[in-house]
């Protein structure tokens, strides 16, 4: 049976752990998904992480995955090495906490100022070589620690859809390398067949799922991530395919309807949790 989760964001990142976890549970979720700052931000201690784990357990939740997303397509070698080392370090920290899944992407990050453009500042061949070098180091660490690497294909990045992520995955034979299936990025590239995406990856490679919709084309300012059910993602088909392959992991709401959040909820992120859970229940 699919578990459902919510990715904490916005003002929720500053909440006490007990408040965060009890709210996610009361909103109807089984899991909480976290960004790395909650665990790895400067000043965070092992005692902080212990309190987090206690709050998670007390509220009957699990941590579905933690975002450990750092760019590997960086021309500056020292900065690129820093990204690789940080991911390796954080994967080890997750293992110490008993967290079993880390979410990674490849880069380059397209929403940063002056982003690296493949084919301009760097060739595709060189960009892939940098990514391969990163994963050559990170995968053995994940295997040793027992942490699954769920690579998310993201618009504008080197691995940006099913096919480019497949290219990355095909290089390695590791049961610890798989995907975070986020259909919103695929539909921006015209990959709207949910059954194809789900079965193309299969149960063994889908480590985590993001529930997010999209409409538009994958260019800055030409797309949006609307409320679930208002974009190009066929969620009924997505859930049907996940159930057919026997997926029993987490499907986590990644709410990024920023304009709606700002207008309807005054910039607050928390109201999205119960609201999106109600919508999901109509689409299962």
TORKOL-4160 file (C-alpha; in steps of 0.2 Angstrom, whole numbers, padded with zeros to 4 digits, m for minus):
284
<pt num="1" X="0000" Y="0000" Z="0000"/>
<pt num="2" X="0006" Y="0017" Z="m0004"/>
<pt num="3" X="0011" Y="0028" Z="0010"/>
<pt num="4" X="0008" Y="0047" Z="0009"/>
<pt num="5" X="0020" Y="0061" Z="0015"/>
<pt num="6" X="0022" Y="0079" Z="0015"/>
<pt num="7" X="0038" Y="0089" Z="0011"/>
<pt num="8" X="0040" Y="0102" Z="0025"/>
<pt num="9" X="0044" Y="0120" Z="0019"/>
<pt num="10" X="0042" Y="0138" Z="0022"/>
<pt num="11" X="0038" Y="0143" Z="0040"/>
<pt num="12" X="0037" Y="0125" Z="0044"/>
<pt num="13" X="0056" Y="0124" Z="0044"/>
<pt num="14" X="0057" Y="0135" Z="0059"/>
<pt num="15" X="0045" Y="0125" Z="0070"/>
<pt num="16" X="0049" Y="0114" Z="0084"/>
<pt num="17" X="0051" Y="0096" Z="0079"/>
<pt num="18" X="0036" Y="0090" Z="0090"/>
<pt num="19" X="0025" Y="0104" Z="0082"/>
<pt num="20" X="0030" Y="0099" Z="0064"/>
<pt num="21" X="0028" Y="0081" Z="0066"/>
<pt num="22" X="0011" Y="0082" Z="0075"/>
<pt num="23" X="0005" Y="0094" Z="0062"/>
<pt num="24" X="0010" Y="0082" Z="0048"/>
<pt num="25" X="0002" Y="0067" Z="0056"/>
<pt num="26" X="m0014" Y="0077" Z="0060"/>
<pt num="27" X="m0015" Y="0082" Z="0042"/>
<pt num="28" X="m0017" Y="0064" Z="0037"/>
<pt num="29" X="0000" Y="0059" Z="0032"/>
<pt num="30" X="0011" Y="0043" Z="0036"/>
<pt num="31" X="0028" Y="0051" Z="0032"/>
<pt num="32" X="0037" Y="0067" Z="0033"/>
<pt num="33" X="0050" Y="0073" Z="0020"/>
<pt num="34" X="0064" Y="0085" Z="0025"/>
<pt num="35" X="0076" Y="0096" Z="0016"/>
<pt num="36" X="0094" Y="0095" Z="0022"/>
<pt num="37" X="0094" Y="0111" Z="0032"/>
<pt num="38" X="0083" Y="0104" Z="0045"/>
<pt num="39" X="0097" Y="0091" Z="0049"/>
<pt num="40" X="0113" Y="0098" Z="0042"/>
<pt num="41" X="0111" Y="0117" Z="0044"/>
<pt num="42" X="0126" Y="0126" Z="0054"/>
<pt num="43" X="0123" Y="0124" Z="0072"/>
<pt num="44" X="0113" Y="0108" Z="0071"/>
<pt num="45" X="0119" Y="0095" Z="0084"/>
<pt num="46" X="0117" Y="0077" Z="0086"/>
<pt num="47" X="0105" Y="0081" Z="0101"/>
<pt num="48" X="0094" Y="0091" Z="0089"/>
<pt num="49" X="0093" Y="0076" Z="0077"/>
<pt num="50" X="0089" Y="0065" Z="0092"/>
<pt num="51" X="0075" Y="0076" Z="0096"/>
<pt num="52" X="0069" Y="0076" Z="0078"/>
<pt num="53" X="0069" Y="0057" Z="0078"/>
<pt num="54" X="0060" Y="0056" Z="0094"/>
<pt num="55" X="0046" Y="0067" Z="0088"/>
<pt num="56" X="0045" Y="0057" Z="0072"/>
<pt num="57" X="0043" Y="0041" Z="0081"/>
<pt num="58" X="0031" Y="0048" Z="0094"/>
<pt num="59" X="0019" Y="0054" Z="0081"/>
<pt num="60" X="0019" Y="0037" Z="0071"/>
<pt num="61" X="0028" Y="0045" Z="0056"/>
<pt num="62" X="0043" Y="0039" Z="0046"/>
<pt num="63" X="0056" Y="0051" Z="0037"/>
<pt num="64" X="0053" Y="0046" Z="0019"/>
<pt num="65" X="0068" Y="0054" Z="0012"/>
<pt num="66" X="0079" Y="0069" Z="0015"/>
<pt num="67" X="0084" Y="0081" Z="0001"/>
<pt num="68" X="0103" Y="0081" Z="m0001"/>
<pt num="69" X="0103" Y="0090" Z="m0018"/>
<pt num="70" X="0120" Y="0098" Z="m0023"/>
<pt num="71" X="0126" Y="0103" Z="m0040"/>
<pt num="72" X="0139" Y="0092" Z="m0049"/>
<pt num="73" X="0139" Y="0102" Z="m0065"/>
<pt num="74" X="0151" Y="0116" Z="m0059"/>
<pt num="75" X="0166" Y="0122" Z="m0070"/>
<pt num="76" X="0175" Y="0127" Z="m0054"/>
<pt num="77" X="0184" Y="0111" Z="m0048"/>
<pt num="78" X="0185" Y="0116" Z="m0030"/>
<pt num="79" X="0167" Y="0120" Z="m0029"/>
<pt num="80" X="0162" Y="0104" Z="m0038"/>
<pt num="81" X="0173" Y="0094" Z="m0026"/>
<pt num="82" X="0165" Y="0103" Z="m0011"/>
<pt num="83" X="0148" Y="0097" Z="m0018"/>
<pt num="84" X="0153" Y="0079" Z="m0019"/>
<pt num="85" X="0161" Y="0079" Z="m0002"/>
<pt num="86" X="0146" Y="0087" Z="0006"/>
<pt num="87" X="0134" Y="0074" Z="m0001"/>
<pt num="88" X="0146" Y="0060" Z="0004"/>
<pt num="89" X="0146" Y="0067" Z="0022"/>
<pt num="90" X="0128" Y="0070" Z="0023"/>
<pt num="91" X="0124" Y="0052" Z="0017"/>
<pt num="92" X="0134" Y="0046" Z="0031"/>
<pt num="93" X="0125" Y="0057" Z="0043"/>
<pt num="94" X="0108" Y="0050" Z="0037"/>
<pt num="95" X="0114" Y="0033" Z="0039"/>
<pt num="96" X="0119" Y="0036" Z="0057"/>
<pt num="97" X="0101" Y="0043" Z="0060"/>
<pt num="98" X="0093" Y="0028" Z="0052"/>
<pt num="99" X="0086" Y="0037" Z="0037"/>
<pt num="100" X="0087" Y="0026" Z="0022"/>
<pt num="101" X="0084" Y="0037" Z="0007"/>
<pt num="102" X="0093" Y="0053" Z="0001"/>
<pt num="103" X="0086" Y="0063" Z="m0014"/>
<pt num="104" X="0099" Y="0069" Z="m0026"/>
<pt num="105" X="0100" Y="0078" Z="m0043"/>
<pt num="106" X="0113" Y="0081" Z="m0056"/>
<pt num="107" X="0113" Y="0100" Z="m0059"/>
<pt num="108" X="0116" Y="0112" Z="m0067"/>
<pt num="109" X="0104" Y="0122" Z="m0056"/>
<pt num="110" X="0094" Y="0132" Z="m0069"/>
<pt num="111" X="0086" Y="0144" Z="m0056"/>
<pt num="112" X="0102" Y="0151" Z="m0050"/>
<pt num="113" X="0109" Y="0168" Z="m0056"/>
<pt num="114" X="0119" Y="0166" Z="m0072"/>
<pt num="115" X="0116" Y="0147" Z="m0073"/>
<pt num="116" X="0128" Y="0135" Z="m0082"/>
<pt num="117" X="0120" Y="0132" Z="m0099"/>
<pt num="118" X="0125" Y="0115" Z="m0107"/>
<pt num="119" X="0131" Y="0118" Z="m0124"/>
<pt num="120" X="0137" Y="0135" Z="m0120"/>
<pt num="121" X="0149" Y="0136" Z="m0105"/>
<pt num="122" X="0151" Y="0117" Z="m0105"/>
<pt num="123" X="0149" Y="0103" Z="m0117"/>
<pt num="124" X="0136" Y="0089" Z="m0114"/>
<pt num="125" X="0151" Y="0077" Z="m0114"/>
<pt num="126" X="0160" Y="0086" Z="m0100"/>
<pt num="127" X="0145" Y="0089" Z="m0090"/>
<pt num="128" X="0141" Y="0070" Z="m0090"/>
<pt num="129" X="0159" Y="0066" Z="m0086"/>
<pt num="130" X="0158" Y="0078" Z="m0070"/>
<pt num="131" X="0142" Y="0069" Z="m0065"/>
<pt num="132" X="0149" Y="0052" Z="m0067"/>
<pt num="133" X="0164" Y="0056" Z="m0057"/>
<pt num="134" X="0153" Y="0062" Z="m0043"/>
<pt num="135" X="0142" Y="0047" Z="m0043"/>
<pt num="136" X="0157" Y="0035" Z="m0045"/>
<pt num="137" X="0162" Y="0042" Z="m0027"/>
<pt num="138" X="0145" Y="0044" Z="m0019"/>
<pt num="139" X="0137" Y="0027" Z="m0024"/>
<pt num="140" X="0151" Y="0016" Z="m0014"/>
<pt num="141" X="0148" Y="0027" Z="0001"/>
<pt num="142" X="0129" Y="0025" Z="0000"/>
<pt num="143" X="0131" Y="0006" Z="m0003"/>
<pt num="144" X="0142" Y="0005" Z="0013"/>
<pt num="145" X="0130" Y="0015" Z="0023"/>
<pt num="146" X="0114" Y="0007" Z="0017"/>
<pt num="147" X="0107" Y="0023" Z="0011"/>
<pt num="148" X="0097" Y="0023" Z="m0006"/>
<pt num="149" X="0101" Y="0037" Z="m0018"/>
<pt num="150" X="0084" Y="0043" Z="m0026"/>
<pt num="151" X="0090" Y="0054" Z="m0041"/>
<pt num="152" X="0076" Y="0066" Z="m0046"/>
<pt num="153" X="0076" Y="0072" Z="m0064"/>
<pt num="154" X="0073" Y="0091" Z="m0064"/>
<pt num="155" X="0069" Y="0103" Z="m0077"/>
<pt num="156" X="0084" Y="0112" Z="m0085"/>
<pt num="157" X="0096" Y="0100" Z="m0078"/>
<pt num="158" X="0107" Y="0087" Z="m0086"/>
<pt num="159" X="0096" Y="0073" Z="m0080"/>
<pt num="160" X="0079" Y="0082" Z="m0083"/>
<pt num="161" X="0067" Y="0068" Z="m0089"/>
<pt num="162" X="0065" Y="0049" Z="m0089"/>
<pt num="163" X="0077" Y="0046" Z="m0103"/>
<pt num="164" X="0091" Y="0057" Z="m0097"/>
<pt num="165" X="0089" Y="0050" Z="m0080"/>
<pt num="166" X="0089" Y="0032" Z="m0088"/>
<pt num="167" X="0106" Y="0037" Z="m0096"/>
<pt num="168" X="0113" Y="0040" Z="m0078"/>
<pt num="169" X="0106" Y="0025" Z="m0071"/>
<pt num="170" X="0112" Y="0013" Z="m0085"/>
<pt num="171" X="0130" Y="0017" Z="m0081"/>
<pt num="172" X="0129" Y="0008" Z="m0064"/>
<pt num="173" X="0124" Y="m0008" Z="m0057"/>
<pt num="174" X="0119" Y="m0004" Z="m0039"/>
<pt num="175" X="0103" Y="m0008" Z="m0029"/>
<pt num="176" X="0106" Y="0008" Z="m0020"/>
<pt num="177" X="0104" Y="0019" Z="m0035"/>
<pt num="178" X="0086" Y="0023" Z="m0041"/>
<pt num="179" X="0074" Y="0037" Z="m0043"/>
<pt num="180" X="0063" Y="0049" Z="m0035"/>
<pt num="181" X="0049" Y="0049" Z="m0047"/>
<pt num="182" X="0042" Y="0067" Z="m0049"/>
<pt num="183" X="0030" Y="0067" Z="m0064"/>
<pt num="184" X="0029" Y="0086" Z="m0065"/>
<pt num="185" X="0046" Y="0087" Z="m0073"/>
<pt num="186" X="0043" Y="0074" Z="m0085"/>
<pt num="187" X="0026" Y="0081" Z="m0092"/>
<pt num="188" X="0035" Y="0098" Z="m0095"/>
<pt num="189" X="0045" Y="0088" Z="m0108"/>
<pt num="190" X="0030" Y="0080" Z="m0115"/>
<pt num="191" X="0031" Y="0063" Z="m0106"/>
<pt num="192" X="0013" Y="0062" Z="m0100"/>
<pt num="193" X="0011" Y="0043" Z="m0100"/>
<pt num="194" X="0011" Y="0039" Z="m0082"/>
<pt num="195" X="0010" Y="0020" Z="m0084"/>
<pt num="196" X="0025" Y="0021" Z="m0096"/>
<pt num="197" X="0035" Y="0031" Z="m0083"/>
<pt num="198" X="0030" Y="0020" Z="m0068"/>
<pt num="199" X="0033" Y="0003" Z="m0077"/>
<pt num="200" X="0048" Y="0010" Z="m0086"/>
<pt num="201" X="0057" Y="0012" Z="m0069"/>
<pt num="202" X="0048" Y="m0002" Z="m0060"/>
<pt num="203" X="0047" Y="m0006" Z="m0042"/>
<pt num="204" X="0065" Y="m0010" Z="m0039"/>
<pt num="205" X="0071" Y="0008" Z="m0045"/>
<pt num="206" X="0057" Y="0019" Z="m0038"/>
<pt num="207" X="0063" Y="0023" Z="m0021"/>
<pt num="208" X="0052" Y="0038" Z="m0018"/>
<pt num="209" X="0038" Y="0048" Z="m0027"/>
<pt num="210" X="0034" Y="0066" Z="m0027"/>
<pt num="211" X="0016" Y="0072" Z="m0030"/>
<pt num="212" X="0017" Y="0088" Z="m0039"/>
<pt num="213" X="0008" Y="0094" Z="m0055"/>
<pt num="214" X="0015" Y="0105" Z="m0069"/>
<pt num="215" X="0009" Y="0115" Z="m0084"/>
<pt num="216" X="0020" Y="0124" Z="m0098"/>
<pt num="217" X="0036" Y="0121" Z="m0106"/>
<pt num="218" X="0053" Y="0119" Z="m0097"/>
<pt num="219" X="0060" Y="0136" Z="m0099"/>
<pt num="220" X="0062" Y="0149" Z="m0085"/>
<pt num="221" X="0045" Y="0159" Z="m0083"/>
<pt num="222" X="0036" Y="0148" Z="m0095"/>
<pt num="223" X="0029" Y="0135" Z="m0083"/>
<pt num="224" X="0021" Y="0133" Z="m0066"/>
<pt num="225" X="0018" Y="0120" Z="m0053"/>
<pt num="226" X="m0001" Y="0122" Z="m0050"/>
<pt num="227" X="m0012" Y="0113" Z="m0037"/>
<pt num="228" X="m0012" Y="0095" Z="m0039"/>
<pt num="229" X="m0025" Y="0090" Z="m0052"/>
<pt num="230" X="m0024" Y="0106" Z="m0062"/>
<pt num="231" X="m0010" Y="0102" Z="m0073"/>
<pt num="232" X="m0004" Y="0089" Z="m0086"/>
<pt num="233" X="m0001" Y="0075" Z="m0073"/>
<pt num="234" X="m0014" Y="0061" Z="m0074"/>
<pt num="235" X="m0014" Y="0056" Z="m0055"/>
<pt num="236" X="m0027" Y="0043" Z="m0056"/>
<pt num="237" X="m0016" Y="0034" Z="m0069"/>
<pt num="238" X="m0001" Y="0037" Z="m0059"/>
<pt num="239" X="m0008" Y="0029" Z="m0043"/>
<pt num="240" X="m0016" Y="0015" Z="m0053"/>
<pt num="241" X="0002" Y="0011" Z="m0061"/>
<pt num="242" X="0010" Y="0012" Z="m0044"/>
<pt num="243" X="m0002" Y="0000" Z="m0036"/>
<pt num="244" X="m0001" Y="m0012" Z="m0051"/>
<pt num="245" X="0018" Y="m0014" Z="m0049"/>
<pt num="246" X="0016" Y="m0015" Z="m0030"/>
<pt num="247" X="0024" Y="0001" Z="m0025"/>
<pt num="248" X="0023" Y="0002" Z="m0006"/>
<pt num="249" X="0035" Y="0017" Z="m0003"/>
<pt num="250" X="0030" Y="0035" Z="0000"/>
<pt num="251" X="0022" Y="0047" Z="m0011"/>
<pt num="252" X="0025" Y="0064" Z="m0004"/>
<pt num="253" X="0017" Y="0081" Z="m0008"/>
<pt num="254" X="0030" Y="0094" Z="m0014"/>
<pt num="255" X="0020" Y="0109" Z="m0014"/>
<pt num="256" X="0027" Y="0123" Z="m0025"/>
<pt num="257" X="0012" Y="0133" Z="m0030"/>
<pt num="258" X="0020" Y="0149" Z="m0024"/>
<pt num="259" X="0008" Y="0162" Z="m0031"/>
<pt num="260" X="m0007" Y="0152" Z="m0024"/>
<pt num="261" X="0001" Y="0151" Z="m0007"/>
<pt num="262" X="0005" Y="0169" Z="m0007"/>
<pt num="263" X="m0013" Y="0175" Z="m0012"/>
<pt num="264" X="m0023" Y="0161" Z="m0003"/>
<pt num="265" X="m0013" Y="0158" Z="0013"/>
<pt num="266" X="m0003" Y="0174" Z="0015"/>
<pt num="267" X="0013" Y="0166" Z="0011"/>
<pt num="268" X="0011" Y="0152" Z="0024"/>
<pt num="269" X="0016" Y="0134" Z="0018"/>
<pt num="270" X="0007" Y="0124" Z="0032"/>
<pt num="271" X="m0011" Y="0126" Z="0025"/>
<pt num="272" X="m0005" Y="0116" Z="0010"/>
<pt num="273" X="m0004" Y="0100" Z="0020"/>
<pt num="274" X="m0022" Y="0096" Z="0024"/>
<pt num="275" X="m0028" Y="0104" Z="0008"/>
<pt num="276" X="m0018" Y="0093" Z="m0003"/>
<pt num="277" X="m0022" Y="0078" Z="0007"/>
<pt num="278" X="m0040" Y="0081" Z="0003"/>
<pt num="279" X="m0037" Y="0082" Z="m0015"/>
<pt num="280" X="m0026" Y="0066" Z="m0015"/>
<pt num="281" X="m0041" Y="0057" Z="m0008"/>
<pt num="282" X="m0051" Y="0061" Z="m0023"/>
<pt num="283" X="m0038" Y="0055" Z="m0035"/>
<pt num="284" X="m0033" Y="0038" Z="m0027"/>
